[in-house]
Amino acid sequence: MQLQKTGHTHKDLPLSKVIFIAAAAATLLPVVQPPIALLLGLALAQTTGNPFAHITPKITHWLLQLSVVGLGFGMNVHAALQAGKAGFLFTVISIAGTLLLGLITGRLLKIEKQTSHLIACGTAICGGSAIAAISPVIKAGEKQISVALGIIFLLNSLALFVFPAVGHWLNLSQQQFGMWSAIAIHDTSSVVGAANKYGETALQIATTVKLSRALWIMPVAFVTTLLFRNSNGKIKIPWFIGLFLLAMVLNTWVPAISTVGPLLVHSAKTALSLTLFLIGAGLTRQAFRGIGWQPLLQGVLLWVCISVGALMAILQLVK
């Protein structure tokens, strides 16, 4: 920016930063729902850009985790155990099936091994969190990680709009939709966003089942270590899941929490809108251009298979 021409002093914020901050602040308003927040971030990414791109990934990471923990204060342990038990079999079959299909499609499409495995893990378990946890295990490069994340976040964005629409079209119950979104939507942020749009019961089931899936990061990372013959890879443990469980326990058995619980849940949902805005702001044209058609095709194939397969199973088994 040339100060002579614009008349700005060094203390002035560039217009792009002002717009970005104003848009981020707008997502905290009750009228801005999570899908709209995501679209707003995506629109800025394609126009003015993200002037805070160097720090927003870290903010997004922590904000999502805090949002999930906050949602725990609105949940009951007994209901969560029931939802987790119902989703366990779906979880095991869908994760194993997706990883196997990812291996097959990766080889058929001649996709680089690390990239293919990251896409499969992101689809099978919990999107960007799984990619972040598995990438150091396989010593993935920055390019491989960014391609996998770009595909996952792109499909996440679509899921936030597609899943509630399909759920209403098929007249899915709250339990059916909660289970389906937890299994078939990649990232926790979009699972919570879609389920929250569908209903309170769907939100509770989806969050519980999704976080139980996230625990599978550890065994999958261990198997990955054997497959890639890498004994030095580090595994990132999702500690925030423990805090979510603690919040749920406190909400169930500590009466004093009931007074602040609703406020914490409301704050968590508000933070989720900001999280999705920041995710959208990271989906720049450069990120899309660097993906490549083979990895994108693999990501779409895996997502369609897990979505359709899980939906058919849930329609038959969950009422």
Steps between C-alpha positions, in 0.01 A plus 500: 500500500641837400435750778556806281214408270248382758561763765522232769747524785691205628246477784207439263375146433489395133146476367524120461572464873213729595259300282628169639467609865151642439388178329646286780319714758175465305513119535463544877150642451209258559357567152811357328462122492808271457439429127475875430820560697678240286373659177608844622853376566509325163384819323777703664758235408408541132489883505693703758688197633599412855746763631554294816576171324815448709305475828145389413584123474623499861200706617265264315665197664454630855160657438356173371630309802357758743166487315483122533584515873232765550239279332574235762329718760171444320520120494407217733731203563220240489368624165855525364582140597185383326592693183861381513393137541263527205770656282785264592434233238445764230826663604712184476356387165506844338857581607638162388304512174603856415868437567493185284317680219747788532789260451339348188395829337837660579678225310254499210528878458880488547490753784813553708481264802515759780239727340263210436531374858437846648183542291377155606572569870334841481190345345491200732555665837471874561620710210770758566570370853582154365721646227686711757549194722603254227726729292798495741467121528555456124733804477272667245625815328326838505365452146349162585337635814358808326350290217330265747374787716374692197291205381361424846405861571342539155279195550428609858367828367264318262384264776388787718233584240433162337446283809220699672321532164523124435401426860179703470429359153521142633322600822782359714443493875725700732683180598544386140633835385732536801650157433527555125669839522748374761605212276491660156613861555876532534575778746355555847423865419271411208344207688402732785390774260276269295353319802439827686300618199296178505408491870617482861476120529684455170773732631552298818513166319722631220752660736528192721535252214744726313727540801493126564621461139780748567641263763579263214779736396731317739453138379496617136823693559657187649399289197626780273839483671521130411382553142747782433774331704567817695592453866587866555163653412326696774130462573297807597247392762170696492501599869200731461275192481585432865392854590175450306430184703582686823256780405232237434563332838482835682175590323346164597600476866586852623176697550679837516608460135137516386498877562797574272464203263257667256723807478806285424311304234378823338856637502627175344248523215595862440869407494416227248366760256827693528694174453317421177554856378876458552495161324321656202751784494777243454348350185677731257529460122863401547392220734252370241749523212759292684274202562511304172217293352611152617508578875175696465333208322620264771362729770161527326478124440580418863254761626216380274561136597503565875201736475279267297612186683445650844163645401373165370614321814349763732164496318484124557633480856425830676142612558 
